[in-house]
């Protein structure tokens, strides 16, 4: 096993173990067992855990211990999971499968799925506020950047653009880049920034972390577009062809697969350039390249 694979496995394993510390059953919440089950059903469904890995990797690359970044790493994975639960709903993408098993709303019903997503969107802020490893100043900064990345100007705003685009025929590259920046780039960028905050990085370093994350997010989403056309449900663990079914314009429909691959390559190269501001960036460089070559 390569050193990269070992480090990746270490980060993922640590993220998994830390996530299990939250959202547990207790006497005071026994009336909410179904909600807790639904939250954990989606939260523990697997996935690449890229966002917590980025939090840990930036924290360690900038000289701090990954344990300091536990709360924000868990928080970002909960926010991401909340978005997946809601994305799969009939009112959104109407997907019946996620990560190879029934979507949350297929397993627990739409109402509980909505509430499970809601709960996973707010629990992160409690976790960060209560984190003993973080200073008050770090908590305020992390809560601020996380809220911005999730809300109107971030992931949720990007989902609105995505939905509105389904009924438009005039979508151009600028529109798509803006949507990808909000819907996908914001959570990846804030993962990097939160790791930098945990390491008390400078403003310049935090900007480099954010710029890296936005370019990684663009490449990540374009690869998703390509896989939606070229992969299978068995490999991806979710339905393929969803973009075509929902009449979505993507970089694949706009330019074709080969041009989309070129754009993903270009964004990946730009992301790696921004890593030049980060010492000990070897793991992050390889992670960036691995995500470009991924098949699911």
C-alpha positions as CSV (number, residue, x, y, z in Angstrom):
1,X,0.0,0.0,0.0
2,X,1.4,3.4,-0.9
3,X,1.9,6.1,1.6
4,X,-0.9,8.1,0.0
5,X,-3.3,5.2,0.3
6,X,-2.3,4.7,3.9
7,X,-2.8,8.3,4.7
8,X,-6.2,8.4,2.9
9,X,-7.3,5.3,4.9
10,X,-6.2,6.9,8.1
11,X,-8.2,10.0,7.5
12,X,-11.3,8.1,6.4
13,X,-11.1,5.8,9.3
14,X,-10.7,8.7,11.7
15,X,-13.6,10.5,10.2
16,X,-15.8,7.4,10.5
17,X,-14.9,6.9,14.2
18,X,-15.4,10.6,15.0
19,X,-18.9,10.7,13.3
20,X,-20.0,7.9,15.6
21,X,-19.6,10.1,18.6
22,X,-22.5,12.2,17.5
23,X,-26.3,11.6,17.0
24,X,-26.4,8.7,19.5
25,X,-29.4,7.4,21.3
26,X,-30.1,8.7,24.8
27,X,-33.0,8.6,27.3
28,X,-33.9,12.2,26.6
29,X,-34.3,11.6,22.8
30,X,-36.0,8.2,22.8
31,X,-39.1,9.7,21.3
32,X,-37.0,10.8,18.2
33,X,-35.6,7.3,17.5
34,X,-36.9,7.2,13.9
35,X,-35.3,10.6,13.2
36,X,-32.0,9.4,14.6
37,X,-32.2,6.2,12.6
38,X,-32.8,8.2,9.4
39,X,-30.0,10.6,10.1
40,X,-27.5,7.7,10.8
41,X,-28.8,5.7,7.8
42,X,-27.6,8.3,5.4
43,X,-24.6,9.5,7.4
44,X,-23.2,6.0,7.7
45,X,-24.0,4.9,4.2
46,X,-20.4,5.2,3.1
47,X,-19.0,7.6,0.5
48,X,-15.5,8.9,-0.1
49,X,-15.5,11.3,2.9
50,X,-13.6,13.7,0.7
51,X,-14.7,16.8,2.7
52,X,-13.5,15.7,6.1
53,X,-10.3,14.3,4.5
54,X,-9.7,17.8,3.1
55,X,-10.2,19.3,6.6
56,X,-7.7,16.9,8.1
57,X,-5.2,17.2,5.3
58,X,-5.1,21.0,5.3
59,X,-4.9,21.1,9.1
60,X,-1.9,18.7,9.2
61,X,-0.2,20.2,6.1
62,X,-0.2,23.6,7.9
63,X,1.4,22.1,11.0
64,X,-1.5,21.2,13.4
65,X,-2.8,17.8,14.6
66,X,-5.8,16.4,12.8
67,X,-7.6,15.9,16.2
68,X,-8.0,19.7,16.5
69,X,-10.1,19.5,13.3
70,X,-12.4,16.7,14.3
71,X,-15.5,18.8,14.9
72,X,-15.4,20.8,11.6
73,X,-14.6,17.6,9.7
74,X,-17.7,15.9,11.1
75,X,-19.7,19.0,10.6
76,X,-19.0,19.3,6.9
77,X,-19.8,15.6,6.3
78,X,-23.2,16.2,8.0
79,X,-23.9,19.2,5.8
80,X,-23.0,17.2,2.7
81,X,-25.2,14.3,3.8
82,X,-28.1,16.7,4.5
83,X,-27.7,18.0,0.9
84,X,-27.8,14.4,-0.5
85,X,-31.0,13.5,1.4
86,X,-32.8,16.5,0.1
87,X,-31.3,16.2,-3.5
88,X,-32.8,12.7,-3.7
89,X,-36.4,13.8,-2.8
90,X,-39.1,13.7,-5.4
91,X,-39.3,17.5,-5.4
92,X,-35.6,17.7,-6.3
93,X,-33.8,15.0,-8.3
94,X,-36.3,12.2,-7.5
95,X,-33.6,9.5,-7.1
96,X,-34.4,6.2,-5.5
97,X,-30.9,5.1,-4.7
98,X,-27.9,6.6,-3.1
99,X,-24.5,4.9,-2.5
100,X,-26.0,1.6,-3.6
101,X,-29.0,1.4,-1.3
102,X,-32.5,3.0,-1.2
103,X,-32.5,6.8,-0.7
104,X,-33.5,8.1,2.8
105,X,-37.0,9.0,1.6
106,X,-37.5,5.5,0.1
107,X,-36.5,3.9,3.4
108,X,-38.2,6.2,5.9
109,X,-40.7,8.2,3.9
110,X,-40.5,11.8,2.6
111,X,-41.5,13.6,5.8
112,X,-38.8,11.9,7.9
113,X,-36.2,12.3,5.2
114,X,-36.9,16.0,5.1
115,X,-36.6,16.3,8.8
116,X,-33.5,14.1,8.9
117,X,-31.9,16.5,6.4
118,X,-33.0,19.5,8.4
119,X,-31.5,18.0,11.6
120,X,-28.2,17.2,9.9
121,X,-28.0,20.8,8.6
122,X,-28.1,22.3,12.1
123,X,-26.3,19.7,14.3
124,X,-22.9,20.8,12.9
125,X,-23.1,24.2,14.5
126,X,-23.8,22.7,17.9
127,X,-20.8,20.4,17.4
128,X,-18.5,23.2,16.5
129,X,-19.7,25.5,19.3
130,X,-19.1,22.7,21.8
131,X,-15.7,21.5,20.5
132,X,-13.2,21.7,23.3
133,X,-10.2,21.6,20.9
134,X,-11.1,24.9,19.3
135,X,-10.6,28.4,20.6
136,X,-13.5,30.8,20.7
137,X,-12.0,32.7,17.8
138,X,-11.7,29.6,15.7
139,X,-15.3,28.6,16.5
140,X,-16.7,31.9,15.4
141,X,-14.7,31.9,12.1
142,X,-15.6,28.3,11.3
143,X,-19.3,28.8,12.0
144,X,-19.3,31.9,9.9
145,X,-17.6,30.3,6.8
146,X,-19.6,27.1,7.1
147,X,-22.9,28.9,7.3
148,X,-22.0,31.0,4.3
149,X,-20.9,28.0,2.2
150,X,-24.2,26.1,2.9
151,X,-26.7,28.9,2.6
152,X,-28.1,31.3,0.1
153,X,-24.7,32.2,-1.4
154,X,-23.5,28.6,-1.3
155,X,-24.7,25.1,-1.7
156,X,-28.4,25.8,-1.3
157,X,-28.2,28.8,-3.6
158,X,-26.5,26.5,-6.1
159,X,-29.3,24.0,-5.9
160,X,-31.8,26.8,-6.7
161,X,-29.8,27.7,-9.9
162,X,-29.6,24.0,-10.8
163,X,-33.4,23.6,-10.5
164,X,-34.2,26.8,-12.4
165,X,-31.8,25.7,-15.2
166,X,-34.0,22.7,-15.9
167,X,-36.6,25.0,-17.6
168,X,-34.1,27.2,-19.4
169,X,-32.6,26.8,-22.9
170,X,-30.1,29.7,-22.8
171,X,-27.6,28.2,-20.3
172,X,-24.0,29.1,-21.1
173,X,-20.6,28.4,-19.5
174,X,-20.8,31.3,-17.2
175,X,-24.1,30.1,-15.7
176,X,-22.8,26.6,-15.3
177,X,-19.5,27.7,-13.7
178,X,-21.5,29.9,-11.2
179,X,-23.8,27.0,-10.3
180,X,-20.9,24.5,-9.9
181,X,-19.0,27.0,-7.7
182,X,-22.0,27.4,-5.4
183,X,-23.5,23.9,-5.4
184,X,-20.2,21.8,-5.3
185,X,-17.3,24.2,-4.9
186,X,-18.4,25.9,-1.7
187,X,-18.4,22.8,0.5
188,X,-15.1,21.6,-0.8
189,X,-13.6,25.1,-0.5
190,X,-14.9,25.6,3.1
191,X,-13.5,22.2,4.0
192,X,-10.0,23.4,3.1
193,X,-10.5,26.7,4.8
194,X,-11.8,25.2,8.0
195,X,-8.7,23.0,8.1
196,X,-6.5,26.1,7.7
197,X,-8.4,27.9,10.5
198,X,-7.8,24.9,12.8
199,X,-4.0,25.4,12.1
200,X,-4.2,29.2,12.7
201,X,-3.2,29.9,9.1
202,X,-2.7,33.4,7.7
203,X,-5.4,35.1,5.6
204,X,-3.2,34.6,2.5
205,X,-3.0,30.8,3.2
206,X,-6.7,30.6,3.8
207,X,-7.4,32.3,0.5
208,X,-5.1,29.8,-1.3
209,X,-7.0,27.0,0.4
210,X,-10.3,28.4,-0.8
211,X,-9.1,29.0,-4.4
212,X,-7.8,25.4,-4.5
213,X,-11.1,24.1,-3.2
214,X,-13.2,26.0,-5.8
215,X,-11.1,24.6,-8.6
216,X,-11.2,21.1,-7.2
217,X,-15.0,21.5,-6.9
218,X,-15.3,22.5,-10.5
219,X,-13.2,19.5,-11.7
220,X,-15.1,17.2,-9.3
221,X,-18.5,18.3,-10.7
222,X,-17.4,18.0,-14.3
223,X,-16.2,14.5,-13.7
224,X,-19.6,13.8,-12.1
225,X,-21.2,15.0,-15.3
226,X,-19.1,12.7,-17.4
227,X,-19.7,9.7,-15.2
228,X,-23.5,10.3,-15.4
229,X,-23.1,9.6,-19.1
230,X,-20.4,7.0,-19.2
231,X,-20.8,4.9,-16.0
232,X,-23.4,2.4,-14.7
233,X,-25.7,2.4,-11.7
234,X,-23.8,-0.6,-10.3
235,X,-20.5,1.3,-10.3
236,X,-21.8,4.6,-9.1
237,X,-24.2,3.3,-6.5
238,X,-26.9,5.8,-7.8
239,X,-28.9,6.1,-11.0
240,X,-27.0,7.2,-14.1
241,X,-28.6,9.3,-16.9
242,X,-30.3,11.6,-14.3
243,X,-29.0,14.7,-16.0
244,X,-30.6,13.8,-19.3
245,X,-33.8,12.6,-17.6
246,X,-34.2,16.0,-15.9
247,X,-33.2,17.9,-19.0
248,X,-30.1,19.4,-17.3
249,X,-27.5,21.3,-19.1
250,X,-24.0,20.2,-18.1
251,X,-20.5,20.7,-19.6
252,X,-21.0,17.3,-21.3
253,X,-24.2,18.5,-23.0
254,X,-22.7,21.9,-23.7
255,X,-19.4,20.8,-25.2
256,X,-19.2,17.0,-25.3
257,X,-17.3,14.5,-23.3
258,X,-13.8,15.2,-24.6
259,X,-14.0,19.0,-24.1
260,X,-15.5,18.4,-20.6
261,X,-12.5,16.2,-19.8
262,X,-10.2,19.0,-21.0
263,X,-11.9,21.5,-18.7
264,X,-11.6,19.1,-15.7
265,X,-7.9,18.6,-16.5
266,X,-7.4,22.4,-16.7
267,X,-9.2,23.0,-13.3
268,X,-7.1,20.2,-11.7
269,X,-3.9,21.8,-12.9
270,X,-5.0,25.2,-11.5
271,X,-5.9,23.6,-8.2
272,X,-2.5,22.1,-7.9
273,X,-0.9,25.5,-8.6
274,X,-2.7,27.0,-5.7
275,X,-1.3,24.2,-3.5
276,X,2.1,25.8,-4.1
277,X,1.3,28.1,-1.2
278,X,0.9,25.1,1.2
279,X,3.9,23.4,2.7
280,X,3.9,19.6,2.9
281,X,1.3,19.4,0.1
282,X,2.3,16.0,-1.3
283,X,-0.8,14.2,-0.1
284,X,-3.1,17.0,-1.3
285,X,-1.5,17.0,-4.8
286,X,-2.0,13.3,-5.2
287,X,-5.6,13.5,-3.8
288,X,-6.3,16.1,-6.5
289,X,-5.0,13.9,-9.2
290,X,-6.8,10.8,-7.9
291,X,-10.2,12.6,-7.9
292,X,-9.7,13.6,-11.5
293,X,-9.2,9.9,-12.4
294,X,-12.0,8.5,-10.3
295,X,-14.6,6.1,-11.8
296,X,-17.3,6.7,-9.2
